[in-house]
Amino acid sequence: KQHRWPGNVRELENLARRLAALYPQDVITGSVIDGELAPPAVTSNGNAHNGVDNLGGAVEAFLSSHFSGFPNGVPPPGLYHRILKEIEVPLLTAALAATRGNQIRAADLLGLNRNTLRKKIRDLDIQVYRSGG
């Protein structure tokens, strides 16, 4: 499928890294790429909107659905760390992709000490790819 690419090569590289970071499945379909290339919908207050008003709302919706998937409405112990890992991995991966693998810049972007970021990368087994430029 043909797409008009309005950006430069660096923006294309950032898109490829974002797709790899946010969609870990083996095949990234055209519909996923279309969704990433589509401009975000804008709410009446001028903010981007994707069906949920904010990250907190998205997490609440996810947790409600997650809890309801268990027989007594309560997931097994260890929920905090499982959820934190699910949020942390894409957050750290996106920051690393945005900074082209530069851990010092990614730590600054996240507001973390660089050694804290490096420990999280190691503990969460996140692959870091540096690119020149």
Secondary structure, DSSP 8 states (H G I E B T S, - for coil): ------S-HHHHHHHHHHHHHH--SS---HHHHHHHHS--EE-TTS-EESSSSSHHHHHHHHHHHHHHTSTTS---S-HHHHHHHHHHHHHHHHHHHHTTT-HHHHHHHHT--HHHHHHHHHHTT--------
